[in-house]
Amino acid sequence: MEHLAWMAWTWQTGAFFALVAGLLALLTTLAVNRPEIARPGILGITTTRGDRLFITLLGSAFIHLAWLGLVGPELEIASGLALLYAAAVFRWV
């Protein structure tokens, strides 16, 4: 990762982007093999898997930013909350 040193990347940042890329590849594979049906959730809007992934990533970013601002840099609990949030979004939204 020497050629990316100007970006101040850490292994955690690289792992996050690899995870997002993996999720996008998984969603693409699922869409090809098992075409999705958009479904309405508790928000009253019709969402697909990709929509729910976007809502999850956006909400998780807000959870982590709020945690950093209100509590501090220990993000383990915030990550746990974000995983619970992701499960709820994919189940009910």
The first five atom37 places (N, CA, C, CB, O) and aatype in JSON, in Angstrom:
{
  "aatype": [12, 6, 8, 10, 0, 17, 12, 0, 17, 16, 17, 5, 16, 7, 0, 13, 13, 0, 10, 19, 0, 7, 10, 10, 0, 10, 10, 16, 16, 10, 0, 19, 2, 1, 14, 6, 9, 0, 1, 14, 7, 9, 10, 7, 9, 16, 16, 16, 1, 7, 3, 1, 10, 13, 9, 16, 10, 10, 7, 15, 0, 13, 9, 8, 10, 0, 17, 10, 7, 10, 19, 7, 14, 6, 10, 6, 9, 0, 15, 7, 10, 0, 10, 10, 18, 0, 0, 0, 19, 13, 1, 17, 19],
  "atom_mask": [
    [1, 1, 1, 1, 1],
    [1, 1, 1, 1, 1],
    [1, 1, 1, 1, 1],
    [1, 1, 1, 1, 1],
    [1, 1, 1, 1, 1],
    [1, 1, 1, 1, 1],
    [1, 1, 1, 1, 1],
    [1, 1, 1, 1, 1],
    [1, 1, 1, 1, 1],
    [1, 1, 1, 1, 1],
    [1, 1, 1, 1, 1],
    [1, 1, 1, 1, 1],
    [1, 1, 1, 1, 1],
    [1, 1, 1, 0, 1],
    [1, 1, 1, 1, 1],
    [1, 1, 1, 1, 1],
    [1, 1, 1, 1, 1],
    [1, 1, 1, 1, 1],
    [1, 1, 1, 1, 1],
    [1, 1, 1, 1, 1],
    [1, 1, 1, 1, 1],
    [1, 1, 1, 0, 1],
    [1, 1, 1, 1, 1],
    [1, 1, 1, 1, 1],
    [1, 1, 1, 1, 1],
    [1, 1, 1, 1, 1],
    [1, 1, 1, 1, 1],
    [1, 1, 1, 1, 1],
    [1, 1, 1, 1, 1],
    [1, 1, 1, 1, 1],
    [1, 1, 1, 1, 1],
    [1, 1, 1, 1, 1],
    [1, 1, 1, 1, 1],
    [1, 1, 1, 1, 1],
    [1, 1, 1, 1, 1],
    [1, 1, 1, 1, 1],
    [1, 1, 1, 1, 1],
    [1, 1, 1, 1, 1],
    [1, 1, 1, 1, 1],
    [1, 1, 1, 1, 1],
    [1, 1, 1, 0, 1],
    [1, 1, 1, 1, 1],
    [1, 1, 1, 1, 1],
    [1, 1, 1, 0, 1],
    [1, 1, 1, 1, 1],
    [1, 1, 1, 1, 1],
    [1, 1, 1, 1, 1],
    [1, 1, 1, 1, 1],
    [1, 1, 1, 1, 1],
    [1, 1, 1, 0, 1],
    [1, 1, 1, 1, 1],
    [1, 1, 1, 1, 1],
    [1, 1, 1, 1, 1],
    [1, 1, 1, 1, 1],
    [1, 1, 1, 1, 1],
    [1, 1, 1, 1, 1],
    [1, 1, 1, 1, 1],
    [1, 1, 1, 1, 1],
    [1, 1, 1, 0, 1],
    [1, 1, 1, 1, 1],
    [1, 1, 1, 1, 1],
    [1, 1, 1, 1, 1],
    [1, 1, 1, 1, 1],
    [1, 1, 1, 1, 1],
    [1, 1, 1, 1, 1],
    [1, 1, 1, 1, 1],
    [1, 1, 1, 1, 1],
    [1, 1, 1, 1, 1],
    [1, 1, 1, 0, 1],
    [1, 1, 1, 1, 1],
    [1, 1, 1, 1, 1],
    [1, 1, 1, 0, 1],
    [1, 1, 1, 1, 1],
    [1, 1, 1, 1, 1],
    [1, 1, 1, 1, 1],
    [1, 1, 1, 1, 1],
    [1, 1, 1, 1, 1],
    [1, 1, 1, 1, 1],
    [1, 1, 1, 1, 1],
    [1, 1, 1, 0, 1],
    [1, 1, 1, 1, 1],
    [1, 1, 1, 1, 1],
    [1, 1, 1, 1, 1],
    [1, 1, 1, 1, 1],
    [1, 1, 1, 1, 1],
    [1, 1, 1, 1, 1],
    [1, 1, 1, 1, 1],
    [1, 1, 1, 1, 1],
    [1, 1, 1, 1, 1],
    [1, 1, 1, 1, 1],
    [1, 1, 1, 1, 1],
    [1, 1, 1, 1, 1],
    [1, 1, 1, 1, 1]
  ],
  "atom_positions": [
    [[0.8, -1.19, 0.0], [0.0, 0.0, 0.0], [0.85, 1.26, 0.0], [-0.92, -0.01, 1.18], [0.36, 2.33, 0.35]],
    [[2.1, 1.16, -0.38], [2.98, 2.33, -0.37], [2.5, 3.41, -1.32], [4.4, 1.92, -0.73], [2.64, 4.6, -1.03]],
    [[1.93, 3.01, -2.47], [1.46, 4.0, -3.44], [0.2, 4.73, -2.96], [1.19, 3.33, -4.78], [-0.22, 5.71, -3.58]],
    [[-0.41, 4.27, -1.88], [-1.58, 4.93, -1.31], [-1.25, 5.68, -0.03], [-2.68, 3.92, -1.05], [-2.15, 6.12, 0.68]],
    [[0.04, 5.83, 0.28], [0.44, 6.45, 1.54], [-0.01, 7.9, 1.64], [1.95, 6.37, 1.7], [-0.25, 8.4, 2.74]],
    [[-0.12, 8.6, 0.52], [-0.54, 10.0, 0.55], [-1.98, 10.14, 1.03], [-0.4, 10.62, -0.83], [-2.39, 11.24, 1.41]],
    [[-2.75, 9.04, 1.03], [-4.15, 9.08, 1.46], [-4.31, 8.78, 2.94], [-4.97, 8.11, 0.65], [-5.42, 8.86, 3.47]],
    [[-3.23, 8.43, 3.63], [-3.27, 8.07, 5.04], [-4.25, 6.93, 5.3], [-3.64, 9.29, 5.89], [-5.0, 6.96, 6.27]],
    [[-4.23, 5.92, 4.44], [-5.1, 4.76, 4.62], [-4.57, 3.9, 5.75], [-5.2, 3.95, 3.32], [-3.37, 3.83, 5.98]],
    [[-5.48, 3.25, 6.43], [-5.13, 2.24, 7.41], [-5.69, 0.92, 6.9], [-5.68, 2.59, 8.85], [-6.44, 0.89, 5.92]],
    [[-5.33, -0.16, 7.55], [-5.86, -1.45, 7.1], [-7.38, -1.49, 7.31], [-5.18, -2.61, 7.85], [-8.09, -2.17, 6.57]],
    [[-7.87, -0.77, 8.33], [-9.31, -0.74, 8.57], [-10.05, -0.06, 7.42], [-9.61, -0.02, 9.89], [-11.13, -0.51, 7.02]],
    [[-9.47, 1.01, 6.9], [-10.09, 1.71, 5.76], [-10.11, 0.8, 4.54], [-9.33, 3.01, 5.45], [-11.12, 0.71, 3.84]],
    [[-9.0, 0.13, 4.28], [-8.95, -0.8, 3.16], [-9.94, -1.95, 3.32], [0.0, 0.0, 0.0], [-10.57, -2.36, 2.35]],
    [[-10.07, -2.46, 4.55], [-11.02, -3.54, 4.81], [-12.46, -3.07, 4.59], [-10.86, -4.07, 6.24], [-13.28, -3.81, 4.06]],
    [[-12.76, -1.83, 4.99], [-14.1, -1.29, 4.78], [-14.43, -1.21, 3.29], [-14.23, 0.11, 5.42], [-15.5, -1.65, 2.87]],
    [[-13.52, -0.67, 2.49], [-13.79, -0.56, 1.06], [-13.84, -1.93, 0.39], [-12.73, 0.31, 0.39], [-14.6, -2.13, -0.55]],
    [[-13.04, -2.87, 0.87], [-13.11, -4.23, 0.34], [-14.46, -4.86, 0.69], [-11.95, -5.09, 0.89], [-15.04, -5.58, -0.13]],
    [[-14.95, -4.6, 1.9], [-16.26, -5.11, 2.3], [-17.37, -4.53, 1.43], [-16.52, -4.8, 3.77], [-18.26, -5.26, 1.0]],
    [[-17.33, -3.23, 1.18], [-18.35, -2.6, 0.33], [-18.28, -3.18, -1.08], [-18.15, -1.05, 0.3], [-19.32, -3.46, -1.68]],
    [[-17.09, -3.36, -1.62], [-16.95, -3.95, -2.95], [-17.49, -5.38, -2.96], [-15.46, -3.94, -3.39], [-18.16, -5.78, -3.91]],
    [[-17.21, -6.14, -1.91], [-17.73, -7.5, -1.81], [-19.25, -7.53, -1.73], [0.0, 0.0, 0.0], [-19.9, -8.37, -2.35]],
    [[-19.82, -6.6, -0.96], [-21.28, -6.52, -0.86], [-21.91, -6.18, -2.2], [-21.69, -5.48, 0.19], [-22.94, -6.74, -2.57]],
    [[-21.29, -5.25, -2.94], [-21.81, -4.9, -4.27], [-21.72, -6.09, -5.22], [-21.04, -3.7, -4.84], [-22.64, -6.32, -6.01]],
    [[-20.63, -6.84, -5.16], [-20.49, -8.03, -6.0], [-21.54, -9.08, -5.61], [-19.07, -8.62, -5.87], [-22.13, -9.73, -6.48]],
    [[-21.76, -9.25, -4.31], [-22.78, -10.19, -3.84], [-24.17, -9.79, -4.31], [-22.74, -10.3, -2.32], [-24.94, -10.63, -4.77]],
    [[-24.5, -8.51, -4.2], [-25.81, -8.04, -4.64], [-25.98, -8.2, -6.15], [-26.01, -6.58, -4.25], [-27.08, -8.52, -6.62]],
    [[-24.91, -7.99, -6.9], [-24.98, -8.19, -8.36], [-25.23, -9.65, -8.68], [-23.67, -7.71, -9.03], [-26.06, -9.97, -9.53]],
    [[-24.51, -10.55, -8.01], [-24.7, -11.98, -8.22], [-26.12, -12.4, -7.85], [-23.67, -12.78, -7.41], [-26.75, -13.17, -8.58]],
    [[-26.61, -11.9, -6.72], [-27.98, -12.23, -6.32], [-29.0, -11.71, -7.32], [-28.27, -11.65, -4.94], [-29.97, -12.4, -7.62]],
    [[-28.78, -10.51, -7.85], [-29.72, -9.92, -8.81], [-29.76, -10.73, -10.1], [-29.35, -8.47, -9.11], [-30.81, -10.84, -10.74]],
    [[-28.62, -11.28, -10.5], [-28.57, -12.08, -11.73], [-29.22, -13.45, -11.5], [-27.11, -12.26, -12.2], [-30.01, -13.91, -12.33]],
    [[-28.9, -14.09, -10.38], [-29.37, -15.45, -10.13], [-30.77, -15.51, -9.51], [-28.41, -16.16, -9.23], [-31.52, -16.45, -9.77]],
    [[-31.11, -14.54, -8.71], [-32.42, -14.48, -8.05], [-32.97, -13.07, -8.2], [-32.33, -14.9, -6.54], [-32.8, -12.24, -7.3]],
    [[-33.62, -12.79, -9.32], [-34.13, -11.42, -9.52], [-34.98, -10.98, -8.34], [-34.95, -11.34, -10.83], [-35.81, -11.73, -7.81]],
    [[-34.75, -9.75, -7.95], [-35.43, -9.26, -6.75], [-36.77, -8.64, -7.08], [-34.56, -8.24, -6.04], [-37.03, -8.19, -8.19]],
    [[-37.61, -8.65, -6.09], [-38.92, -8.02, -6.19], [-38.92, -6.88, -5.18], [-40.1, -9.04, -5.92], [-38.71, -7.09, -3.99]],
    [[-39.16, -5.68, -5.67], [-39.21, -4.53, -4.76], [-40.38, -4.72, -3.81], [-39.33, -3.19, -5.55], [-41.46, -5.14, -4.22]],
    [[-40.16, -4.39, -2.54], [-41.22, -4.57, -1.56], [-41.36, -3.32, -0.7], [-40.95, -5.8, -0.68], [-40.37, -2.66, -0.39]],
    [[-42.59, -3.02, -0.31], [-42.79, -1.86, 0.57], [-42.45, -2.24, 2.01], [-44.25, -1.35, 0.48], [-42.71, -3.36, 2.45]],
    [[-41.88, -1.31, 2.72], [-41.53, -1.55, 4.11], [-42.26, -0.61, 5.03], [0.0, 0.0, 0.0], [-43.28, -0.02, 4.65]],
    [[-41.75, -0.47, 6.24], [-42.44, 0.36, 7.23], [-42.36, 1.85, 6.9], [-41.86, 0.11, 8.61], [-43.13, 2.64, 7.43]],
    [[-41.42, 2.22, 6.03], [-41.32, 3.63, 5.64], [-42.37, 4.02, 4.61], [-39.94, 3.92, 5.1], [-42.57, 5.2, 4.33]],
    [[-43.04, 3.02, 4.05], [-44.06, 3.29, 3.04], [-43.5, 3.47, 1.65], [0.0, 0.0, 0.0], [-44.23, 3.83, 0.73]],
    [[-42.21, 3.22, 1.47], [-41.61, 3.3, 0.14], [-41.21, 1.9, -0.3], [-40.38, 4.26, 0.14], [-40.92, 1.03, 0.53]],
    [[-41.19, 1.69, -1.59], [-40.78, 0.4, -2.14], [-39.27, 0.39, -2.28], [-41.47, 0.13, -3.51], [-38.69, 1.3, -2.87]],
    [[-38.63, -0.64, -1.72], [-37.17, -0.71, -1.77], [-36.7, -2.05, -2.33], [-36.58, -0.5, -0.36], [-37.4, -3.06, -2.24]],
    [[-35.51, -2.02, -2.91], [-34.84, -3.23, -3.38], [-33.67, -3.51, -2.45], [-34.36, -3.08, -4.87], [-33.42, -2.75, -1.51]],
    [[-32.96, -4.6, -2.7], [-31.79, -4.91, -1.88], [-30.76, -3.79, -1.92], [-31.14, -6.23, -2.34], [-30.18, -3.42, -0.89]],
    [[-30.53, -3.25, -3.1], [-29.55, -2.16, -3.24], [-29.96, -0.92, -2.48], [0.0, 0.0, 0.0], [-29.13, -0.25, -1.87]],
    [[-31.25, -0.6, -2.51], [-31.75, 0.54, -1.74], [-31.51, 0.33, -0.25], [-33.25, 0.76, -2.0], [-31.08, 1.24, 0.46]],
    [[-31.8, -0.88, 0.21], [-31.61, -1.17, 1.64], [-30.13, -1.14, 2.02], [-32.21, -2.54, 1.99], [-29.79, -0.72, 3.13]],
    [[-29.25, -1.58, 1.12], [-27.81, -1.48, 1.4], [-27.4, -0.02, 1.51], [-26.99, -2.19, 0.3], [-26.65, 0.34, 2.41]],
    [[-27.88, 0.82, 0.6], [-27.54, 2.24, 0.64], [-28.04, 2.88, 1.93], [-28.12, 2.97, -0.57], [-27.31, 3.63, 2.58]],
    [[-29.29, 2.6, 2.31], [-29.84, 3.14, 3.56], [-29.01, 2.66, 4.75], [-31.32, 2.71, 3.73], [-28.76, 3.43, 5.68]],
    [[-28.59, 1.4, 4.72], [-27.77, 0.85, 5.8], [-26.43, 1.55, 5.89], [-27.56, -0.65, 5.6], [-26.01, 1.93, 6.98]],
    [[-25.74, 1.73, 4.77], [-24.43, 2.38, 4.78], [-24.54, 3.83, 5.25], [-23.79, 2.33, 3.4], [-23.7, 4.3, 6.02]],
    [[-25.55, 4.53, 4.78], [-25.74, 5.92, 5.17], [-26.06, 6.04, 6.66], [-26.86, 6.56, 4.34], [-25.47, 6.86, 7.36]],
    [[-26.98, 5.22, 7.13], [-27.33, 5.25, 8.55], [-26.18, 4.84, 9.44], [0.0, 0.0, 0.0], [-25.99, 5.42, 10.52]],
    [[-25.4, 3.85, 9.01], [-24.24, 3.42, 9.8], [-23.2, 4.52, 9.89], [-23.61, 2.16, 9.18], [-22.56, 4.69, 10.93]],
    [[-23.02, 5.27, 8.82], [-22.09, 6.41, 8.86], [-22.56, 7.44, 9.88], [-21.95, 7.06, 7.47], [-21.76, 7.97, 10.64]],
    [[-23.86, 7.73, 9.89], [-24.4, 8.68, 10.86], [-24.25, 8.17, 12.29], [-25.87, 8.97, 10.57], [-23.93, 8.94, 13.2]],
    [[-24.47, 6.88, 12.5], [-24.3, 6.3, 13.84], [-22.87, 6.48, 14.3], [-24.68, 4.79, 13.84], [-22.63, 6.89, 15.44]],
    [[-21.9, 6.18, 13.43], [-20.49, 6.3, 13.81], [-20.08, 7.75, 14.03], [-19.61, 5.67, 12.74], [-19.34, 8.05, 14.96]],
    [[-20.56, 8.65, 13.18], [-20.22, 10.07, 13.36], [-20.82, 10.62, 14.65], [-20.71, 10.9, 12.17], [-20.15, 11.37, 15.37]],
    [[-22.05, 10.25, 14.95], [-22.67, 10.7, 16.2], [-21.91, 10.14, 17.4], [-24.15, 10.28, 16.26], [-21.71, 10.84, 18.39]],
    [[-21.5, 8.88, 17.31], [-20.75, 8.27, 18.4], [-19.42, 8.99, 18.61], [-20.51, 6.77, 18.12], [-19.04, 9.28, 19.74]],
    [[-18.73, 9.27, 17.51], [-17.46, 10.0, 17.63], [-17.65, 11.36, 18.28], [-16.81, 10.17, 16.26], [-16.85, 11.77, 19.12]],
    [[-18.71, 12.05, 17.92], [-18.95, 13.38, 18.45], [-19.44, 13.39, 19.88], [0.0, 0.0, 0.0], [-19.1, 14.29, 20.65]],
    [[-20.22, 12.39, 20.26], [-20.84, 12.39, 21.58], [-20.1, 11.56, 22.62], [-22.23, 11.9, 21.47], [-20.11, 11.9, 23.81]],
    [[-19.45, 10.48, 22.2], [-18.84, 9.55, 23.15], [-17.33, 9.55, 23.06], [-19.37, 8.15, 22.93], [-16.65, 9.72, 24.07]],
    [[-16.79, 9.38, 21.87], [-15.35, 9.33, 21.72], [-14.93, 8.31, 20.68], [0.0, 0.0, 0.0], [-15.76, 7.76, 19.96]],
    [[-13.62, 8.05, 20.6], [-13.09, 7.23, 19.51], [-13.23, 5.72, 19.68], [-11.67, 7.55, 19.34], [-12.82, 4.98, 18.78]],
    [[-13.78, 5.23, 20.76], [-13.96, 3.79, 20.91], [-15.23, 3.39, 20.16], [-14.05, 3.38, 22.43], [-16.34, 3.64, 20.63]],
    [[-15.07, 2.76, 19.01], [-16.19, 2.54, 18.1], [-16.77, 1.13, 18.13], [-15.77, 2.86, 16.71], [-17.62, 0.8, 17.3]],
    [[-16.33, 0.29, 19.06], [-16.83, -1.08, 19.07], [-18.34, -1.12, 19.3], [-16.11, -1.89, 20.15], [-19.05, -1.85, 18.6]],
    [[-18.83, -0.37, 20.27], [-20.27, -0.36, 20.55], [-21.03, 0.27, 19.39], [-20.57, 0.4, 21.87], [-22.11, -0.2, 19.02]],
    [[-20.49, 1.33, 18.81], [-21.13, 1.96, 17.66], [-21.22, 0.98, 16.49], [-20.36, 3.23, 17.23], [-22.23, 0.96, 15.78]],
    [[-20.2, 0.18, 16.29], [-20.23, -0.81, 15.21], [-21.3, -1.87, 15.49], [-18.86, -1.48, 15.05], [-21.99, -2.31, 14.58]],
    [[-21.42, -2.27, 16.75], [-22.48, -3.21, 17.12], [-23.86, -2.62, 16.86], [0.0, 0.0, 0.0], [-24.75, -3.31, 16.35]],
    [[-24.04, -1.35, 17.23], [-25.32, -0.68, 16.96], [-25.59, -0.59, 15.46], [-25.32, 0.74, 17.57], [-26.72, -0.76, 15.02]],
    [[-24.53, -0.34, 14.68], [-24.69, -0.26, 13.23], [-25.09, -1.62, 12.65], [-23.39, 0.23, 12.57], [-25.88, -1.68, 11.71]],
    [[-24.55, -2.71, 13.19], [-24.95, -4.04, 12.73], [-26.41, -4.33, 13.07], [-24.04, -5.12, 13.34], [-27.13, -4.91, 12.25]],
    [[-26.84, -3.94, 14.26], [-28.25, -4.09, 14.62], [-29.14, -3.26, 13.7], [-28.48, -3.69, 16.1], [-30.2, -3.71, 13.27]],
    [[-28.69, -2.05, 13.42], [-29.42, -1.17, 12.5], [-29.52, -1.82, 11.12], [-28.73, 0.21, 12.4], [-30.58, -1.79, 10.49]],
    [[-28.41, -2.4, 10.64], [-28.41, -3.05, 9.32], [-29.39, -4.21, 9.29], [-26.99, -3.54, 8.97], [-30.13, -4.38, 8.32]],
    [[-29.4, -5.01, 10.34], [-30.34, -6.14, 10.4], [-31.78, -5.64, 10.36], [-30.1, -6.98, 11.67], [-32.62, -6.22, 9.68]],
    [[-32.06, -4.57, 11.09], [-33.42, -4.01, 11.11], [-33.81, -3.45, 9.74], [-33.53, -2.9, 12.16], [-34.94, -3.65, 9.29]],
    [[-32.88, -2.77, 9.08], [-33.18, -2.2, 7.75], [-33.48, -3.32, 6.76], [-32.01, -1.34, 7.25], [-34.46, -3.24, 6.02]],
    [[-32.65, -4.36, 6.74], [-32.87, -5.43, 5.77], [-34.11, -6.26, 6.1], [-31.66, -6.32, 5.69], [-34.66, -6.92, 5.22]],
    [[-34.53, -6.23, 7.35], [-35.72, -6.99, 7.73], [-37.01, -6.21, 7.5], [-35.63, -7.4, 9.19], [-37.97, -6.76, 6.96]],
    [[-37.04, -4.94, 7.89], [-38.31, -4.21, 7.92], [-38.44, -3.06, 6.93], [-38.53, -3.69, 9.27], [-39.56, -2.6, 6.7]],
    [[-37.36, -2.58, 6.35], [-37.49, -1.41, 5.46], [-37.7, -1.88, 4.03], [-36.23, -0.51, 5.54], [-37.83, -1.05, 3.13]]
  ]
}
